[in-house]
Amino acid sequence: MAVAATYFDGKTAGENPVTVVFDGTAIAISGSNVGKIIWPVSGLHAIDPPALGQVFRLTHDSWPGARLVLRDEAFIVSLIERAPQLKGGISSGDVGRIFGWIVGGLAFVALATWIVLYFMPDQLAHVMPNSWRIRTGNAIEAAMAEGAKRCDTADGQAALGALIGTLAEGTPDLPAVSVHVYDIPVMNAFAVSGGNIIITRKLLDQADTPEELAGVLAHEIGHVNYRHPEAQMIRLTGFQVLASLVTGSNGGNTVANAAFLAALLEHSRAMEAQADEYARTALVNASIDPMGLKSFFEKVLKIEKDHGVGTGPFAALGNIFANHPGTEDRIKLIKPLPAGQVAKPPMTPEQWQALKKICG
């Protein structure tokens, strides 16, 4: 079918009378002033949606600015049957492009979010107001304790103070910490924001010497020093907020969420390495035998390999190694005091016995 039409080349203002032929795959445009032009159907676009009794204006991807004006309704109907994208609305190609934009946008947002939540929490943790750190730390400690009895005898607290004082003698800039013992049947020790360190009764029961406990405590103080609990809390809260935005849920009470509490204890390898190095240095500076930490870790690792992790209401707390990757390699890095350095006890035998009995 050949019909008359009008062609504008997009370069001059003049109208060009042309003849148009459609063979089902392309439009052939010919005229005295334009020669012969082929417009494949795949590149056709309607400038205006088709309307009965109105001219139909087309353009083509390969001829930017060019316009073809059709008036023959039978030709227009035949053309639209072969080129559905000319009906208007969203074509399959448009859908593909929109989908690509959405996927690309989501990928960009995901990358930006990962960068922010991976790198920024470590920076933000050091500028958090102390009032926020302490308040959130107290709330997290209460949630982790889950109503367990806090062990608090005068002699036991004095023994803990003596242990911290011995560590501080070798490390004068030791961060301020508050150490609390809870009657929890799970072997663990962990730091939360605000400088709070929690030791479970089961861990205290498994420690045979003050040196073993001093090593564990020095490790947790390392986490406090580097603000690892604060950074982890910011990171996890950020992910939870992001998940809430995506799912449309409110995420529930963050601090009371068992999954959140379990994830809070999962420090990265880099964090664990920092805390380990801090502990080794603090023990040597205080002349406390680092082999106590090594023997305790070896003992606990064997117990956990034989019996697995704890279950029940305190399962979210895991155990002292459940969330600590590469334990065997970390144990190998613990070395004795340098030659010639005399070890001194972290506390007196009487203080050690008082601490062991702190839970009654």
Buried (B, 14 or more C-beta within 10 A) or exposed (E): EEBEBBBBBEEEEEEBEBBBEBEEEBBBBBBEEBEEBEBEBEBBEBEEEBEEEEEBBBBBEEBEEBBBBBBBBEBBEBBBEBBEBBEEEEBEEEEEEEEEEEEEEEEEEEEEEEEBBEEBBBEBBEEBEEEEBBEBBBBBBBBBBBEBEBBEBEEBBBBBEBBBEBBBEBBEEBBEBBBBBBBBBBBBBBBBBBBBBBBBBBBBEBBEBBBBBBBBBBBBBBBBBBBBBBBBBBBBBBBBEBEBEEEEEEBEEBBEBBEBBBBBBBBBEEBBBBBBEBBBBBBBBBBBBBBBBBBBBBBBBEBBEEEEBBEEBBBBBBBBBBBBEEBEEBBEEBEEBEEEEEBEBBBEEEBBEBBBBBBE
